[in-house]
Amino acid sequence: MPRSDPDVGSEALIAQIFLAPALIFAVIALGLVSALLGDGIWDQASWLALVVPLVVIAFYIFRRSARPS
């Protein structure tokens, strides 16, 4: 019986672990850049982008508190 290599699939696991934080970072970076670029629609875009981490945090807090103990 062939042994499975422990490194097989580790790249996929690393991608799964870091995908969500990388996407959140990209949205935050775009929000900060849009806040620096101008007024009007840029301000609205920055507010929307900077609310994303707060929404994610609230989602996981409420999801955790909704679980039965």
C-alpha positions in Angstrom: 0.0 0.0 0.0 1.5 3.4 -1.0 2.1 6.0 1.7 0.4 9.3 1.2 2.7 12.3 1.3 1.7 14.7 4.1 2.6 17.7 1.8 0.1 16.6 -0.8 -2.8 19.0 -0.6 -1.1 21.3 1.8 -1.1 24.1 -0.8 -4.9 23.8 -1.1 -5.2 23.9 2.7 -3.0 27.0 2.9 -5.1 28.7 0.2 -8.3 27.9 2.1 -6.9 29.3 5.3 -5.6 32.5 3.9 -8.2 33.2 1.2 -10.8 35.0 3.4 -8.3 37.2 5.3 -6.6 38.1 2.0 -10.0 39.1 0.5 -10.9 41.2 3.5 -7.4 42.8 3.4 -7.9 43.7 -0.3 -11.3 45.3 0.4 -9.9 47.3 3.3 -7.0 48.5 1.2 -9.3 49.5 -1.6 -11.4 51.4 0.9 -8.4 53.3 2.3 -7.2 54.1 -1.2 -10.7 55.3 -2.3 -10.9 57.5 0.8 -7.6 59.2 -0.2 -8.6 59.6 -3.9 -11.4 62.1 -3.7 -14.9 63.1 -2.6 -18.4 62.1 -3.4 -18.7 58.5 -4.7 -15.2 57.8 -3.5 -16.2 58.6 0.1 -19.2 56.3 -0.2 -17.1 53.5 -1.6 -14.6 53.8 1.2 -17.3 53.7 3.9 -18.8 50.6 2.3 -15.4 48.9 2.0 -14.4 49.8 5.6 -17.7 48.4 7.0 -16.9 44.9 5.6 -14.7 43.8 8.5 -17.3 45.0 11.0 -20.0 43.0 9.2 -17.7 39.9 9.2 -17.0 40.3 12.9 -20.6 40.8 13.8 -21.6 37.7 11.7 -19.2 35.4 13.5 -20.1 36.8 17.0 -23.8 36.3 16.4 -23.3 32.9 14.8 -21.3 31.8 17.8 -23.8 33.1 20.3 -26.7 31.4 18.4 -25.2 28.0 18.8 -26.8 25.8 21.5 -24.5 25.2 24.4 
